[in-house]
Amino acid sequence: MTVAITSIAAKRGSRFKDISGQRFGRLVVMSCSGPDGRREMTWECVCDCGGKVTVTGSRLRLGVSRSCGCLRRDATAAKETTHGMSYTPIFNLWEKMVARCNCPSNPAYHKYGGRGIKVCQRWMQFENFFADMGHRPPGKSLDRIDNDGDYSPENCRWATAKEQSRNKRTNKLVTFNGKTMCIAEWAEHLGMKMHTLYRRLCVANWPVERALTTPTGHTAKTVKLPEPDGA
């Protein structure tokens, strides 16, 4: 097969990349099968279940093909027979979490799987996710504590809309006296209007100490900053 791959590489130039031996989900690439009708390179793969399938390199790299078909069959069987919760709100939430991390065709994929966010291996099984998180409490939704981290027991919580809005990766974090909070949290702590503090820090570019310690008419008698760490 080495001769065939060498020949193909010579014809297609430097863009050809041999992926023999690499794993994609349950599939391990065995050999190159040549181009298909669209002149895209195809690869013969063997699945962990023993099945064989020939797929294009792009479907492997994008995560579209991750098994010989057994993964979908297993998921369907688990959905229908294992836990009996297929049509519950918590199962629907779990399905959407997995889809936005693993399915490139999902509208939200670019915000999750597309930037490296994954679902931990344990939570790829619904029963484990449910055992760790239980039912969604009223008024709360699933939130990652570290917005650049994966979905996992250590990095997830049930949070209110207010808590989630303060945990967005676009929020500006402000550190003073060893304390780090977003602008909304500092404003609430100081009894100050958020837009006032935002204008000081982001529009007028005041130094942090001046922005936090200069009273306004509303906060003149109530400003109370946290003590420095270790004080």
Buried (B, 14 or more C-beta within 10 A) or exposed (E): EEEEBEEBBEEEEEEBEBBBEBEBBBBBBBBBBBBEEEEEBBBBBBBBEEBEBBBBBEBBEEBBBBBBEBBEEBBEEBBEEEBEBBEEEBBEBBBEBBBBBBBEEBEEBEEBBEEEBBBBEEBBBBBBBBEBBEEEEEEBBBBBEEEEBBBBBEBBBBBEEEEBEBBEEEBEEBEBEEBEBBBBBBBBBBBBEBEBBBEBBEEEEBEBEEBBEBEBEEBEEEBEBEEEEEE
